[in-house]
């Protein structure tokens, strides 16, 4: 459970995120119940599928890295330039790690229809402190065939975790105009993001426990791959459209690199 100081700071939002985790799992459980309609019927993941997944995520990362390489040369000295250099230096090990998803095969769990573009902007908080999930068309830049394809619902979980990160850092940018204030508030923003993510995942995995769409093993590793896929999608988008926001995906990538450097890559949990 979160520390008392954080719970006091978060207030009712904490319970709301518990509810969101439950509703997200219930949404996936409902989608996984269909047994007759072939467009919705769950399917076992195969080695061929996880190989294709590895290739798709690798392509997405490589595209973003190419743009980052081209644009990093024009960055002024500072934290942004330092982050770019570190990410480009660590890119080969990140890509090697992504390649490991190809070996997961059936352990990925059943592939189901899922939201595909899941974030805080896709849910409405009701007066009863519950949530309504909206907009099921998937990521608009992807072709319809991809948006209708089945996959691991952990992609939705990763999308929401990334949304918490955006909420924390954009909130920090809006509330604090001076760098000194931002530096003081940054640990709180990080704590908010990490604890909200933890609470959301705790409620999600508790509600979905035993579901065939959950991985049989390597859950943390599989979730990390979907996080990398989403972060590099964000990086590509921000580099091309909102360069003032690029620090958010850069920070997310640095976090994953840091987690792996501390030895967590060998400690994937097999269950929740």
ChimeraX attribute file (.defattr): number of C-alpha atoms within 10 A of each C-alpha:
attribute: neighborCount
match mode: 1-to-1
recipient: residues
	/A:1	9
	/A:2	16
	/A:3	8
	/A:4	9
	/A:5	8
	/A:6	15
	/A:7	16
	/A:8	11
	/A:9	12
	/A:10	15
	/A:11	10
	/A:12	11
	/A:13	13
	/A:14	20
	/A:15	17
	/A:16	18
	/A:17	22
	/A:18	20
	/A:19	19
	/A:20	26
	/A:21	26
	/A:22	21
	/A:23	19
	/A:24	28
	/A:25	24
	/A:26	15
	/A:27	16
	/A:28	22
	/A:29	19
	/A:30	10
	/A:31	18
	/A:32	22
	/A:33	12
	/A:34	15
	/A:35	11
	/A:36	9
	/A:37	8
	/A:38	9
	/A:39	13
	/A:40	19
	/A:41	17
	/A:42	23
	/A:43	17
	/A:44	16
	/A:45	22
	/A:46	19
	/A:47	16
	/A:48	13
	/A:49	19
	/A:50	22
	/A:51	17
	/A:52	14
	/A:53	20
	/A:54	22
	/A:55	16
	/A:56	14
	/A:57	22
	/A:58	20
	/A:59	14
	/A:60	17
	/A:61	23
	/A:62	16
	/A:63	15
	/A:64	20
	/A:65	20
	/A:66	13
	/A:67	14
	/A:68	19
	/A:69	14
	/A:70	9
	/A:71	13
	/A:72	19
	/A:73	11
	/A:74	9
	/A:75	12
	/A:76	10
	/A:77	8
	/A:78	8
	/A:79	12
	/A:80	15
	/A:81	15
	/A:82	13
	/A:83	17
	/A:84	23
	/A:85	16
	/A:86	14
	/A:87	19
	/A:88	15
	/A:89	11
	/A:90	13
	/A:91	16
	/A:92	11
	/A:93	11
	/A:94	20
	/A:95	17
	/A:96	12
	/A:97	17
	/A:98	24
	/A:99	18
	/A:100	15
	/A:101	23
	/A:102	18
	/A:103	15
	/A:104	21
	/A:105	16
	/A:106	18
	/A:107	21
	/A:108	28
	/A:109	24
	/A:110	23
	/A:111	24
	/A:112	27
	/A:113	21
	/A:114	25
	/A:115	26
	/A:116	25
	/A:117	19
	/A:118	25
	/A:119	20
	/A:120	17
	/A:121	12
	/A:122	15
	/A:123	15
	/A:124	13
	/A:125	13
	/A:126	9
	/A:127	7
	/A:128	6
	/A:129	14
	/A:130	15
	/A:131	19
	/A:132	12
	/A:133	18
	/A:134	13
	/A:135	13
	/A:136	14
	/A:137	12
	/A:138	17
	/A:139	15
	/A:140	10
	/A:141	7
	/A:142	9
	/A:143	10
	/A:144	12
	/A:145	7
	/A:146	12
	/A:147	19
	/A:148	18
	/A:149	14
	/A:150	19
	/A:151	25
	/A:152	23
	/A:153	27
	/A:154	23
	/A:155	23
	/A:156	24
	/A:157	25
	/A:158	24
	/A:159	21
	/A:160	25
	/A:161	24
	/A:162	25
	/A:163	17
	/A:164	21
	/A:165	22
	/A:166	19
	/A:167	17
	/A:168	21
	/A:169	21
	/A:170	14
	/A:171	12
	/A:172	19
	/A:173	16
	/A:174	9
	/A:175	12
	/A:176	14
	/A:177	10
	/A:178	9
	/A:179	10
	/A:180	9
	/A:181	13
	/A:182	18
	/A:183	12
	/A:184	11
	/A:185	15
	/A:186	15
	/A:187	11
	/A:188	16
	/A:189	18
	/A:190	16
	/A:191	15
	/A:192	23
	/A:193	20
	/A:194	17
	/A:195	19
	/A:196	24
	/A:197	22
	/A:198	18
	/A:199	20
	/A:200	25
	/A:201	24
	/A:202	16
	/A:203	20
	/A:204	24
	/A:205	18
	/A:206	13
	/A:207	17
	/A:208	20
	/A:209	14
	/A:210	13
	/A:211	16
	/A:212	19
	/A:213	25
	/A:214	20
	/A:215	23
	/A:216	17
	/A:217	17
	/A:218	19
	/A:219	19
	/A:220	17
	/A:221	22
	/A:222	23
	/A:223	19
	/A:224	19
	/A:225	23
	/A:226	21
	/A:227	24
	/A:228	25
	/A:229	23
	/A:230	23
	/A:231	24
	/A:232	23
	/A:233	17
	/A:234	19
	/A:235	27
	/A:236	24
	/A:237	16
	/A:238	18
	/A:239	19
	/A:240	14
	/A:241	11
	/A:242	11
	/A:243	12
	/A:244	9
	/A:245	18
	/A:246	18
	/A:247	18
	/A:248	20
	/A:249	24
	/A:250	19
	/A:251	18
	/A:252	19
	/A:253	22
	/A:254	16
	/A:255	12
	/A:256	16
	/A:257	18
	/A:258	12
	/A:259	12
	/A:260	15
	/A:261	10
	/A:262	9
	/A:263	9
	/A:264	13
	/A:265	15
	/A:266	10
	/A:267	11
	/A:268	13
	/A:269	11
	/A:270	12
	/A:271	14
	/A:272	13
